[in-house]
Amino acid sequence: HPPTPGVQRRPSGGMLAPKILTVVAIVTVAARAQAQDEELPEGYCDVEFNEIGELSASVQGEEGNFIQASLQAPANFGAFSPSNEEFQAYLQDRLMSGAVFLALFALGLLATLPVCCSRLCCVMKCCKPSATKAPTQRQKVYPTVAVAVFGALMLAFAGVGINYAVGINTSASLAACEAVNLTDNVENIFDELSGGGIFDGVRKFIADVRERLEGADDVDTTFDAFKASLEQFLTDVENTPSSVNGFATPRDSLVSSTNGAKTALDASRTALDEVLELRDRVDELLVDGGDALDDATKPLRELEAPAQLDIVEPFIVQNVIPRQAQFVAGSTALFSVSFVVIGLSIAAAVLLWKAEARRATRAVSYTGVSLQWVFMLLGFFLGGLLLLFPFILADVCVLANDFEARPDAYLDGVLPAQIIDVVDGCLAEPSVSIIETLGLKDQVSLKDRIGFDDLDDLNAEEVANLDDFRTLKTTIDELTVQDFGINITREELIARCCDETSTCPPADDINDCSIAQPILEANETAVETIQSLQANISAVATDADAFETAVEELIDSLSEIRLDATPILDALDKIAEITDCGFVGDAYRGVRSALCDVLVPSIYWVAISLGVGAAMGVGMITALLIIAKQSLNAWVAEEAHYAGDAEGVYDDDEFDGAGYGKGGAEEGGKDKPLYSPRVAPAGPPPAGGFG
């Protein structure tokens, strides 16, 4: 539309303000991104590896690199001093990876001042507008196509950069969560071992076991006594005559029954040996081994959790997470600048084709140039600087892989050999528990070694197996003279004497009867034998009862010990479980994966995206400046037309770059503005006005 009469308009002034505002905006967005929680945010650890890891081959460390060589035992931390020439050479070598981007940043920084000062820029011939150089339709196509091409490329690299910026955030979360999990697991170990609760209970339990076993120690004695008395009884039975005065005695059946009882007793010895073996194991491992167990577990009881464990999670919450938020916000804001530039470039390209939007075209173009210039400088600088880190971290990854395989190469001389063995066991796959590494597994893992489950198949009746003996005792207790073949009563004997001698002896004296004499002798022998056997079997029964009681007491004691020992032995087994430090290796490999498989390629591709995106921005800046120049030329041509100078009277020699001619007022010089107010041609205005 026609300029407003009486208003002087000049070409766009300096472009420093948009640049400053852009930088301030990026820094402000990053600085305000803070985590407010005192604990890990919910879902913070719900992150997983993704395909970023497949790009880890983009950067490879070198075997035997400076970092690896310096940290091998004996570690030389002084090698990382800034004054060390080898360290300086190492950094310079790694810094060369981003040298191209940093050089472009330096060139861009040197060109910033003339670009920011449009007046100085427009003094140059390349920036002077000319009424005779109004762009043709074809000329407008070139910057428009350039905007489309460079805009698409910038958009692609910005998307890649944001994706890998999220990857950096992911790797930080993975490493932080692994660290928190590691400290939690280590604290759990110390909580279980500290306070001496388990070990105090073990010592008290051992004292109870000793007292209980003392009352059951005579089971061997009672068994031997029972067996000896039963064998003596067998001898007595064997010495019994098989007949007396023609009367058969039950000798053979009694010998058979006694032998059966003795055989059953010998068979019960096997079960008794199992009980005694269990008793001996309990006595050896718990009673006699109590002092050894106490001494063996002393190092575990004296362990104290390092105070540093308590600061890991607060440190992550207060420092790591806020820095993550700032990084994500800052990187997103930085890449968002390219989105804004792309939008402004598209708008400028569209406005270039609209004749009534000359001023808007230049404003949009110059603003886009300002923003793109900021992004270009930051992209080259940060891209070149960030490229230093993935190559250094890749060397650290080489060290990390080697450390897992042979930690002694880095810890020898730094930590005691025993602790190095523990670290080696924890990092191994499968891992070796701490107590196993320290040689305490046998002293602590007693449950399986004692074998209380053997009691499930044992009971006092089976161990004492007295059924055959009780049958024998019943037989002995029920013996009568009839069992010796003497089946005649006294009256029948007197009657027989009367019949055979015709002389009847007195009822109370039949000893003179020749017929009665052998019968009476056999009866007397049978009675004496029965009484002797019954007396002897009673003595054997006493020993049998003592043996059975001892077996019952021993099994009851072992059962009670088993009942009381179960929680103690479970606690000792738990020590073996909780000192399984495989989680240390898992956490180490988790942190290493977060570092080498996610962080390294993410930083690398963020740096590449920034640098290449900045390089694409150079083309975008060129396209925007061309659009601005074409718009300015079109405007000058339009102004010349309204001033009645279709041939462009304001040529290059008469233009001072500020919008005014060089002559006097009468010549259209300093007192006559070049652009406005418009001077209409002589004569009446056209019917449609000057539009």
MODA-V744600 format. One record per backbone hydrogen bond with DSSP energy under -0.5 kcal/mol. CO is the residue of the C=O (numbers start at 0). NH is the residue of the N-H. Records with the same first field share a line. If there is no record, write none. Layout:
BEGIN
CO=NH, NH
END
This chain:
BEGIN
3=6
5=7
6=8
14=18
15=19
16=20
17=21
18=22
19=23
20=24
21=25
22=26
23=27
24=28
25=29
26=30
27=31
28=32
29=32
31=33
40=43
42=45
44=46
49=52
50=53
51=54
52=55
54=57
55=58
61=64
64=68
65=69
66=70
67=71
69=75
74=76
75=78
76=79
77=80
80=83
83=87
84=88
85=89
86=90
87=91
88=92
89=93
90=94
91=95
93=96
94=97
95=98
97=101
98=102
99=103
100=104
101=105
102=106
103=107
104=108
105=109
106=110
108=111, 112
110=114
111=115
112=116
115=14, 117
116=120
117=121
118=122
119=122, 123
120=123
123=126, 127
124=127
129=132
130=133
135=139
136=140
137=140, 141
138=142
139=143
140=144
141=145
142=146
143=147
144=148
145=149
146=150
147=151
148=152
149=153
150=154
151=155
152=156
153=157
154=158
155=159
156=160
157=161
158=162
159=163
160=164
161=165
162=166
163=167
164=168
165=169
166=170
167=171
168=172
169=173
170=174
171=175
172=176
173=177
174=178
175=179
176=180
177=181
178=182
179=183
180=184
181=185
182=186
183=187
184=188
185=189
186=190
187=191
188=192
189=193
192=195
193=196
195=199
196=200
197=201
198=202
199=203
200=204
201=205
202=206
203=207
204=208
205=209
206=210
207=211
208=212
209=213
210=214
211=214
212=215
213=216
215=218
216=219
217=221
218=222
219=223
220=224
221=225
222=226
223=227
224=228
225=229
226=230
227=231
228=232
229=233
230=234
231=235
232=236
233=237
234=238
236=239
241=248
243=246
245=247
246=243
249=253
250=254
251=255
252=256
253=257
254=258
255=259
256=260
257=261
258=262
259=263
260=264
261=265
262=266
263=267
264=268
265=268
266=269, 270
267=271
268=272
269=273
270=274
271=275
272=276
273=277
274=278
275=279
276=280
277=281
278=282
279=283
280=284
281=285, 286
282=287
283=288
286=289
288=292
289=293
290=294
291=295
292=296
294=297
296=300
297=301
299=302
305=308
306=309
307=310
308=311, 312
310=314
311=315
312=316
313=317
314=318, 319
315=320
318=322
319=323
320=324
321=325
322=326
323=327
324=328
325=329
326=330
327=331
328=332
329=333
330=334
331=335
332=336
333=336, 337
334=338
335=339
336=340
337=341
338=342
339=343
340=344
341=345
342=346
343=347
344=348
345=349
346=350
347=351
348=352
349=352
350=353
352=354
353=356
354=357
356=360
357=361
358=362
359=363
360=364
361=365
362=366
363=367
364=368
365=369
366=370
367=371
368=372
369=373
370=374
371=375
372=376
373=377
374=378
375=379
376=380
377=381
378=382
379=383
380=384
381=385
382=386
384=387
385=388, 389
386=390
387=391
388=392
389=393
390=394
391=395
392=396
393=397
394=398
395=399
396=400
397=401
398=402
399=403
400=404
401=405
405=408
406=409, 410
407=411
408=72
410=413, 414
414=412
415=419
416=420
417=421
418=422
419=423
420=424
421=425
422=426
423=427
424=431
425=584
432=436
433=437
434=439, 440
435=438
439=443
440=444
443=445
445=449
446=450, 451
450=453
451=454
452=455
453=456
454=457
458=462
459=463
460=464
465=469
466=470
467=471
468=472
469=473
470=474
471=475
472=476
473=477
475=478
479=482
480=483, 485
481=484
484=486
488=492
489=493
490=494
491=495
492=496
493=497
494=498
495=499
496=500, 502
497=501
501=503
502=504
505=508
509=512
511=513
512=516
513=517
514=518
515=519
516=520
517=521
518=522
519=523
520=524
521=525
522=526
523=527
524=528
525=529
526=530
527=531
528=532
529=533
530=534
531=535
532=536
533=537
534=538
535=539
536=540
537=541
538=542
539=543
540=544
541=545
542=546
543=547
544=548
545=549
546=550
547=551
548=552
549=553
550=554
551=555
552=556
553=557
554=558
555=559
556=560
557=561
558=562
559=563
560=564
561=565
562=566
563=567
564=568
565=569
566=570
567=571
568=572
569=573
570=574
571=575
572=576
573=577
574=578
576=579
578=433, 580
579=582
580=583, 584
581=585
582=586
583=587
584=588
585=589
586=590
587=591
588=592
589=593
590=594
591=595
592=596, 597
593=598
594=599
597=601
598=602
599=603
600=604
601=605
602=606
603=607
604=608
605=609
606=610
607=611
608=612
609=613
610=614
611=615
612=616
613=617
614=617, 618
615=619
616=620
617=621
618=622
619=623
620=624
621=625
622=626
623=627
624=628
625=629
626=630
627=631
628=632
629=134, 633
630=634
631=635
632=636
633=637
634=638
635=639
636=640
637=641
638=642
639=644
640=643
644=647
648=650
650=653
651=654
653=661
658=673, 674
659=655
662=669
663=666, 668
664=667
668=660, 671
670=672
671=660
677=679
685=688
687=690
END
